[in-house]
């Protein structure tokens, strides 16, 4: 187990979010992060005591922003706001998504713009470390602050609603779960209601997990793609360094270089030698570095967005402790995250379509020179024919899921909140698209291994022999007609180990 991750409001990464959300890594607050929040908390008190206006503290929220609120109401006012905003619908969020939202929110508060009461921040961190997960519903965020999700998390920290034990999945009333863990609900300040929920932490946390999963899929896709090149005896000249230098997109160049490493070749690649090879192959192989290069580029762009978002103060109003002012702003708006996720899904749709095309080519006797449908006895046997249908069905869904969510028009709150990014929806749809794309890569792996077995040889490079050994240890060797569910399940397991294949 790694040492606790230090939440300093400066250095949270998608990988660290995944460690906390999925593997239970503990967290601790950096003294500097704790101090920044404490300073903002004190500054809020000074502003309110001097008669200043702080949105959501001395006023109502949304279309009620002009209504004055009793500035001495404290705990009662914050509880009222949290309860009124806990109106999420739909299915419950999974444990990892809620934990991702929690760790992101804690780190954002450590950035220093929220000014939460120290007790509420400690309660958030303590619940994370105790493995207590609030039961939270997925609908209710328009991508301009994840209000309902964060309100439900905050209420659970106060002992309202339900909590789930991350280790066992057992549910209990929140008050009971906190007591069993030796935790006490905090008292709230006037700032804690809106101060806690004015954030896109759920969208950002989900996007961080999407980035981790997408990168894993991309890395596995390259390993499977290289095996597919070898098994199909496709023309690797398209990976030649001279080709990439003529159009030097960084992603394209990086993908081609990785493929050359996997295939055990230098910068200058050999031409295809298979019988009947064309002057050049069809797009699924010929355009591999261009399409997968786009995948490389979009996840790098998402990582750059998240490097800022995971460590940014996103609250409205933003408390600037040094100046003792509360600044109205739109830092909660998730447009930049939604746009990055839209681009990611669009690139994934291209990759999925190309991978499904390679599936079709691996089943084509005219391309591989192997028996049609990779069947032991074509005609009486159908071989792996049905897997082409599976791959193209999944590719169709990935393309459907690529529709941009950020272009939708939204206006709520009597026109005050007249724009929404739907970043949370973008992350949720991206998660689904990745799952479907994994199915296509799993099919390609099954067929590449089957083709290699039918050729009666092992891959030509040491890295690919490593990939092949991992795959053949899991995939059934029989070529007879039989249900292929087990093959796909085995291939999905194999994919998780293919993102770390040495070159």
Secondary structure, 3 states (H helix, E strand, C coil): CCCCEEECCCCCCHHHHHHHHHHCCCEEECHHHHHHHHHHHHHHHHHHHCCCCCCCCCECCHHHCCCECCCCCCHHHHHHHHHHHCCCEEEECCHHHHHHHHHHHHHHHHCCCCCCCHHHHHHHHHHHHHCEEECCEEECCCCECCHHHHHHHHHHHCCCCEEEECCCCCEEEHHHHHHHCCCCCCCCCCCHHHHHHCCCHHHHHHHHHHHHHHHHHHHHHHHHHHHHHHHHCCCHHHHCHHHHHCCCCHHHHHHHHHHHHHCCCCCCCCCCCCCCCCCCCCHHHHCHHHHHHHHHHHHHHHHHHHHHHCCCCCCCCEEEHHHCEEECCCCCECHHHHHHHHHHHHHHHHHHHHHHHHHHHHCCHHHHCCCHHHCCCECCECCCHHHHHHHHHHHHHHHHHCCCCCCCCCCECCCCECCCCCHHHHHHHHHHHHHHHHHHHHHHHHHHHHHHHHHCCCCCCHHHHHHHHHHHCCCCCCCCCCCCHHHHHHHHHHHCCHHHCCC
